[in-house]
Amino acid sequence: MAVFSGKSLEKLIVTPDVSIFKAMEALDAGAKGLVLICEGPILKGIATDGDFRRALLRHVKTDSPVSEIMVRSPQVGKGGISADEAIAKLRSLKVNHLPLLDDEGKLVDLAVLSDLVREKKNPKMAVIMAGGLGMRLRPLTENVPKPMLRVAGKPVLEWIIRGLMEHGINRVFISLRHHSEIVTDYFGNGEKMGLEINYLIEDEPRDTAGGLSLLDPLPAEPFLVMNGDILTTLNYSNLYTHHVESAAAMTVTLHRYELQVPYGVVNLSGDLMVGLDEKPSFWFHVNAGIYVISPEVIKEIPTKGRFSMTDLIRYLIEKNMKVEGFPLMEYWLDIGRHPDYEKAKLEAPNLFR
């Protein structure tokens, strides 16, 4: 059962006979934009910030009881509803506050739309880097680009594009070199999938970031960049919102990677053994190959030669340009090795449909 206001609910409750002035103090202390007027556990009404402001404009005396300005029959919901149900009801009623009552009409919670819904900033454009040779997946990639290997009945690249579209992206650039015609013949201009697809054809190997210099004109807003061999359920909107709100030049997604030592690790002080850790595990944040890049970064990428994302990240850090990390909690898999590709074929049917 969702709990929205928790203990803070108590700060919002006043009785009908309390003065408007005292109710305004509760309004300020509760910081939810309203007070709840109750007799015992029974809700009698609400008074919002707007109700108080309108009362002051009417020169209502602040020592008058709050019952004089309260809304006596507010919209209410049922206690125990989910966050999604609360959001839907708040939006349908076009209100920001929804007191929640149990079957006996007792106040049990309060749902506030502005608390439940964080404004999302959706990316409009993405670049998929799909020009690599896929050497570690030979012989599978001798005649097929790695992103076109199939899992769950579709090329990995198609699953990537579908995931991007779910988060409002309607324009995709694909950077290509190795067997580029296989990709262009399959996807065309993207019309069949319902979006616009353009291609950045590399005339020389440019590595994982160099192909971005081919973008013309330069994007006006931050955009997503990702490797073409990744399966993920990442919420791209959350990633993009984080990037915009942090005012970063670049945001790098991070995957938590565990490395276990298969032996007992000895701790020494000089020649003296002072401890022993049996098969310890170490955790690292590794680059997950998904980024948000602000337009000014493109000007820092050379127009010729190899230039990797690692080169770009290091360069930005050296120039004191802000690079944010964004840890992933969702499913993520790089299919760059045979064991990972086999794993993808087993897991993808349950995740991507």
Wavefront OBJ file of the C-alpha trace (Angstrom):
o trace
v 0.000 0.000 0.000
v 1.363 3.379 -0.963
v 1.937 5.916 1.811
v 2.144 9.468 0.499
v 2.371 11.927 3.392
v 3.406 9.708 6.312
v 4.084 11.505 9.595
v 3.964 14.907 7.892
v 0.186 14.480 7.698
v -0.094 15.423 11.395
v 1.407 18.854 10.738
v -1.379 19.651 8.274
v -4.332 18.902 10.547
v -6.210 21.637 12.434
v -9.639 21.764 14.061
v -12.511 23.846 12.654
v -12.410 26.325 15.525
v -8.715 27.216 15.177
v -8.069 30.757 13.978
v -7.151 31.517 10.392
v -3.863 32.887 11.701
v -3.018 29.605 13.473
v -4.130 27.651 10.411
v -1.787 29.746 8.294
v 1.061 28.737 10.609
v 0.129 25.097 9.981
v 0.007 25.820 6.260
v 3.568 27.125 6.412
v 4.850 24.309 8.637
v 3.278 21.563 6.537
v 4.592 22.949 3.236
v 1.974 21.098 1.169
v -0.114 24.062 0.076
v -3.134 23.295 2.282
v -4.399 22.412 5.747
v -6.798 19.606 6.580
v -9.642 20.570 8.918
v -10.744 17.641 11.062
v -12.867 16.780 14.085
v -11.027 13.810 15.509
v -10.265 11.505 12.558
v -13.153 12.820 10.449
v -12.333 15.244 7.641
v -14.580 18.315 7.707
v -12.902 20.348 4.973
v -9.696 21.729 3.534
v -8.216 25.174 3.077
v -5.614 25.692 0.401
v -3.046 28.403 -0.023
v -5.414 30.029 -2.507
v -8.281 29.965 -0.001
v -6.170 31.817 2.541
v -5.027 34.365 -0.038
v -8.560 35.030 -1.207
v -9.689 35.416 2.424
v -7.020 38.052 3.012
v -8.084 39.883 -0.144
v -11.630 39.939 1.256
v -10.248 41.343 4.527
v -11.468 38.371 6.543
v -10.121 38.771 10.074
v -7.313 36.359 10.839
v -8.727 35.684 14.311
v -11.872 34.253 12.694
v -12.205 30.439 12.758
v -10.758 28.654 9.765
v -14.134 26.968 9.243
v -15.291 30.279 7.702
v -13.015 29.838 4.679
v -12.670 26.067 4.351
v -13.983 24.026 1.437
v -16.579 21.806 3.106
v -16.944 19.124 0.454
v -13.512 18.607 -1.104
v -12.711 15.941 -3.634
v -11.452 12.817 -1.836
v -10.075 9.406 -2.691
v -9.905 5.977 -1.117
v -7.075 5.145 1.245
v -4.643 2.520 -0.013
v -4.750 3.459 -3.690
v -1.528 3.212 -5.665
v 0.561 6.164 -6.770
v -0.547 5.688 -10.387
v -4.221 5.619 -9.337
v -3.742 8.755 -7.244
v -2.052 10.579 -10.125
v -4.831 9.571 -12.523
v -7.553 10.773 -10.136
v -5.775 14.048 -9.349
v -5.399 14.760 -13.047
v -8.954 13.805 -13.899
v -10.290 16.074 -11.146
v -7.773 18.806 -12.072
v -6.712 19.255 -8.447
v -3.326 19.162 -6.734
v -4.480 17.687 -3.402
v -6.496 14.548 -2.696
v -7.336 13.643 0.917
v -7.638 9.872 1.249
v -10.283 8.332 3.517
v -10.928 4.820 4.770
v -14.290 3.038 4.539
v -15.495 4.826 7.685
v -14.660 8.261 6.300
v -11.608 8.724 8.485
v -8.627 10.627 7.096
v -5.702 8.268 6.502
v -3.448 10.001 3.972
v -2.991 12.834 1.503
v -1.828 12.592 -2.121
v -0.272 15.707 -3.635
v 0.218 15.794 -7.386
v 3.332 17.958 -7.268
v 4.922 15.413 -4.901
v 4.012 12.421 -7.045
v 4.900 13.748 -10.460
v 8.364 15.033 -11.221
v 8.351 17.019 -14.415
v 10.042 14.993 -17.125
v 12.285 16.518 -19.732
v 12.265 14.213 -22.723
v 15.108 13.960 -25.233
v 14.182 14.556 -28.855
v 17.229 13.093 -30.596
v 19.649 10.202 -30.196
v 22.825 9.032 -31.917
v 23.594 5.308 -32.001
v 27.223 4.356 -32.591
v 27.049 1.234 -34.755
v 30.194 1.352 -36.883
v 32.430 -1.098 -35.022
v 33.839 -4.326 -36.459
v 32.640 -6.563 -33.614
v 35.913 -8.508 -33.590
v 35.159 -10.323 -30.330
v 32.020 -11.833 -31.869
v 33.720 -13.323 -34.931
v 32.702 -15.347 -36.920
v 29.141 -14.069 -36.284
v 30.103 -10.550 -37.363
v 32.148 -11.369 -40.474
v 29.202 -10.580 -42.735
v 26.762 -8.927 -40.320
v 27.259 -5.771 -38.224
v 27.184 -6.538 -34.512
v 24.080 -4.339 -33.862
v 22.182 -6.401 -36.449
v 22.621 -9.678 -34.568
v 19.223 -10.936 -33.515
v 17.728 -11.508 -30.080
v 14.053 -12.234 -29.416
v 13.383 -12.213 -33.163
v 14.742 -8.735 -33.947
v 18.135 -7.073 -34.422
v 19.594 -5.572 -31.251
v 19.586 -2.200 -33.029
v 15.829 -2.407 -33.528
v 15.257 -3.061 -29.833
v 17.406 -0.015 -29.053
v 15.389 2.192 -31.403
v 12.086 0.921 -30.022
v 13.240 1.724 -26.490
v 14.198 5.243 -27.525
v 10.823 5.791 -29.169
v 9.024 4.797 -25.951
v 10.571 7.881 -24.345
v 9.527 10.326 -27.039
v 12.606 10.282 -29.265
v 11.506 10.712 -32.865
v 14.825 11.461 -34.559
v 17.751 9.024 -34.616
v 21.182 9.196 -36.223
v 23.099 5.957 -36.731
v 26.868 6.134 -37.161
v 28.024 3.388 -39.556
v 31.064 1.968 -41.291
v 31.183 -1.847 -41.247
v 28.543 -3.361 -43.628
v 26.578 -0.115 -43.489
v 24.261 -1.125 -46.345
v 22.764 -3.926 -44.227
v 21.591 -1.367 -41.685
v 20.394 1.242 -44.188
v 18.502 -1.359 -46.231
v 16.764 -2.704 -43.117
v 15.716 0.578 -41.491
v 15.570 2.980 -44.441
v 14.507 6.458 -43.375
v 12.629 5.082 -40.350
v 9.180 5.775 -41.763
v 8.016 2.180 -41.267
v 8.842 2.428 -37.553
v 7.292 5.868 -37.183
v 10.370 8.041 -36.708
v 13.112 9.789 -38.675
v 16.403 7.930 -39.170
v 19.533 9.550 -40.601
v 22.974 8.036 -41.139
v 26.481 9.238 -40.355
v 28.760 7.249 -42.692
v 32.374 7.251 -41.528
v 34.961 7.357 -44.324
v 37.623 6.265 -41.835
v 37.472 4.554 -38.423
v 36.456 7.266 -35.932
v 36.021 5.141 -32.756
v 33.157 5.660 -30.304
v 33.011 9.481 -30.273
v 34.665 10.685 -33.479
v 31.569 10.119 -35.595
v 29.707 12.797 -33.637
v 31.725 15.438 -35.489
v 29.714 14.500 -38.607
v 26.519 15.962 -37.140
v 25.456 18.891 -39.319
v 23.804 21.085 -38.243
v 24.781 20.825 -34.609
v 21.921 19.946 -32.231
v 20.388 22.871 -30.384
v 19.630 20.826 -27.251
v 21.307 18.003 -25.302
v 20.913 14.605 -26.951
v 21.429 10.933 -26.189
v 24.360 8.911 -27.485
v 24.699 5.176 -27.031
v 26.571 2.185 -28.316
v 24.715 -0.026 -30.761
v 25.324 -3.285 -28.907
v 23.436 -2.617 -25.675
v 20.199 -4.107 -24.416
v 18.641 -2.087 -21.617
v 15.349 -1.131 -20.005
v 16.771 2.246 -18.946
v 14.289 5.077 -18.503
v 15.893 7.576 -20.883
v 13.607 10.361 -19.665
v 14.984 10.071 -16.128
v 18.535 10.133 -17.463
v 17.820 13.192 -19.600
v 16.059 15.016 -16.765
v 19.047 14.408 -14.505
v 21.418 15.784 -17.134
v 19.407 18.940 -17.753
v 18.809 19.667 -14.072
v 22.487 19.166 -13.225
v 23.593 21.524 -16.040
v 26.289 19.050 -17.064
v 28.307 19.115 -20.263
v 28.088 15.334 -20.385
v 26.373 12.628 -18.351
v 27.774 9.106 -18.361
v 25.643 6.134 -17.317
v 27.329 3.747 -14.909
v 26.895 0.008 -14.460
v 27.827 -1.589 -11.155
v 30.335 -4.344 -11.840
v 31.437 -6.965 -9.319
v 34.867 -8.541 -9.350
v 35.438 -11.463 -6.989
v 38.936 -12.645 -6.125
v 38.869 -16.471 -6.117
v 41.483 -16.735 -3.352
v 42.043 -15.612 0.196
v 43.590 -12.117 0.122
v 46.319 -11.588 2.710
v 46.750 -8.245 4.462
v 50.350 -7.514 5.436
v 52.151 -4.943 7.553
v 55.718 -5.368 6.429
v 56.301 -9.118 6.725
v 53.657 -9.515 9.407
v 50.327 -10.980 8.361
v 47.579 -8.913 10.006
v 44.478 -10.262 8.287
v 42.957 -12.540 5.689
v 39.901 -11.873 3.511
v 38.501 -15.037 1.973
v 37.459 -14.545 -1.675
v 36.537 -10.875 -1.282
v 34.361 -9.027 -3.791
v 35.055 -5.562 -5.104
v 32.527 -3.289 -6.776
v 33.265 -0.787 -9.510
v 31.208 1.665 -11.510
v 31.956 1.012 -15.185
v 31.019 3.021 -18.252
v 27.701 1.618 -19.525
v 28.001 3.154 -23.009
v 24.970 5.475 -22.775
v 25.432 9.234 -22.538
v 23.712 12.595 -22.684
v 25.834 15.263 -24.357
v 25.238 19.001 -24.484
v 25.735 20.722 -27.867
v 28.863 22.652 -26.837
v 30.728 19.366 -26.398
v 30.595 18.552 -30.135
v 32.917 21.450 -30.884
v 35.574 19.735 -28.761
v 35.640 16.601 -30.961
v 38.305 16.493 -33.708
v 37.017 16.124 -37.271
v 39.646 13.566 -38.279
v 41.104 10.405 -36.795
v 40.075 8.146 -33.930
v 38.527 9.710 -30.860
v 36.858 7.527 -28.257
v 34.341 8.325 -25.554
v 37.118 7.726 -23.046
v 39.185 10.390 -24.826
v 36.236 12.770 -24.731
v 35.470 12.208 -21.045
v 39.088 12.721 -20.043
v 39.329 15.846 -22.182
v 36.207 17.389 -20.643
v 37.409 16.635 -17.122
v 40.796 18.205 -17.872
v 38.998 21.321 -19.150
v 36.911 21.443 -15.956
v 33.702 20.898 -17.897
v 31.093 19.164 -15.763
v 30.793 15.406 -16.330
v 28.039 13.716 -14.292
v 27.689 10.030 -13.451
v 24.249 8.368 -13.575
v 24.139 4.899 -11.955
v 21.855 2.411 -13.697
v 19.368 0.361 -11.716
v 17.613 -1.118 -14.750
v 18.520 -4.117 -16.866
v 21.683 -3.603 -18.922
v 23.748 -5.956 -21.072
v 26.554 -5.340 -23.559
v 26.494 -8.131 -26.155
v 30.118 -7.601 -27.218
v 31.319 -11.108 -26.257
v 30.014 -14.569 -27.143
v 28.906 -15.419 -23.563
v 27.023 -12.125 -23.302
v 25.325 -12.632 -26.645
v 24.202 -16.105 -25.571
v 22.927 -14.601 -22.317
v 21.016 -11.957 -24.278
v 19.304 -14.601 -26.379
v 18.073 -16.289 -23.192
v 16.992 -13.140 -21.322
v 15.688 -10.844 -24.044
v 12.454 -12.770 -24.803
v 11.281 -12.063 -21.250
v 12.188 -8.364 -21.370
v 11.569 -7.155 -24.909
v 8.348 -7.778 -26.787
l 1 2 3 4 5 6 7 8 9 10 11 12 13 14 15 16 17 18 19 20 21 22 23 24 25 26 27 28 29 30 31 32 33 34 35 36 37 38 39 40 41 42 43 44 45 46 47 48 49 50 51 52 53 54 55 56 57 58 59 60 61 62 63 64 65 66 67 68 69 70 71 72 73 74 75 76 77 78 79 80 81 82 83 84 85 86 87 88 89 90 91 92 93 94 95 96 97 98 99 100 101 102 103 104 105 106 107 108 109 110 111 112 113 114 115 116 117 118 119 120 121 122 123 124 125 126 127 128 129 130 131 132 133 134 135 136 137 138 139 140 141 142 143 144 145 146 147 148 149 150 151 152 153 154 155 156 157 158 159 160 161 162 163 164 165 166 167 168 169 170 171 172 173 174 175 176 177 178 179 180 181 182 183 184 185 186 187 188 189 190 191 192 193 194 195 196 197 198 199 200 201 202 203 204 205 206 207 208 209 210 211 212 213 214 215 216 217 218 219 220 221 222 223 224 225 226 227 228 229 230 231 232 233 234 235 236 237 238 239 240 241 242 243 244 245 246 247 248 249 250 251 252 253 254 255 256 257 258 259 260 261 262 263 264 265 266 267 268 269 270 271 272 273 274 275 276 277 278 279 280 281 282 283 284 285 286 287 288 289 290 291 292 293 294 295 296 297 298 299 300 301 302 303 304 305 306 307 308 309 310 311 312 313 314 315 316 317 318 319 320 321 322 323 324 325 326 327 328 329 330 331 332 333 334 335 336 337 338 339 340 341 342 343 344 345 346 347 348 349 350 351 352 353
